[in-house]
């Protein structure tokens, strides 16, 4: 059964400052701080709907810097989640936080209440990028926090952003390589979106910051995703969640509600094209797994159109014997020269 999170958002709660890109109200859809009672009620209702899959579901506290919350607020939330674990069989608890809000004492507290995974909002492993974007922590603090989390036997998640102020594709690739070196179990990749009322919004309106285009973000992430996954890091999220408030209010940036699929389509195209080029322009039939058909075609058949522009007429056929995200070039009828 598929892993799932039952997420509670704690926007800005525990955050010591505002980062350049941050508007948690928009990103979380205006979520308010949950109460312990709300946690208990939501868990009870979710357990009824999840059935047996409750055993594969973690109770997650996202949105703010959870371990920076005053213990008088954090502990009752953990107690409510721990109670739900005992009563309904949830797999465990996960939380997201800042690298500089982790130490041995906090991890001992989290472990006491059944926290199984901690995600660090690293965003970049380049100190210059961190400083320009007002993160308030260093790459060294991310390294230290990641090491402690692994020592406690918890799942380590690392989050990065692309297209930050002052960032480059090369620096983003180095960040991903650092995640691998730190032993990350999971990763999230968020292309930067410019929201009103943020420092990046001010820089953008002054013409001092140029966000990534959608094409640039897809191209970069098509390099980042294989780099991480080939090293055994599970990329559990790419792109912001589809929130109406983000779409309605964003000033600029590479937001797309199906961003991951765009990236997967690009990766598929980049793997297929060299195989076709060996035989030259012509008509081809390519078999793919049924669940990979939309990825193979690309958004609005963009892959098909691109291949046609290069002289390759490709017909995709569904075949459940082909592995997921793989392909088999069945028929080749190259043009005679």
MOSULBEL-V615395 format. One record per run of one state. SS is the DSSP state (helix for helix, strand for strand, loop for the rest). FROM is the first residue (numbers start at 1). LEN is the number of residues. Records with the same first field share a line. If there is no record, write none. Layout:
# MOSULBEL-V615395
SS->FROM-LEN, FROM-LEN
This chain:
# MOSULBEL-V615395
loop->1-3, 10-14, 28-8, 63-3, 69-2, 89-3, 98-1, 102-2, 113-2, 124-3, 133-6, 152-3, 163-6, 182-4, 192-1, 195-4, 206-8, 230-4, 239-5, 250-2, 254-5, 278-4, 289-1, 298-1, 310-2, 319-9, 335-3
strand->4-6, 57-6, 92-6, 115-9, 155-8, 186-6, 193-2, 234-5, 252-2, 282-7, 312-7, 328-7
helix->24-4, 36-21, 66-3, 71-18, 99-3, 104-9, 127-6, 139-13, 169-13, 199-7, 214-16, 244-6, 259-19, 290-8, 299-11
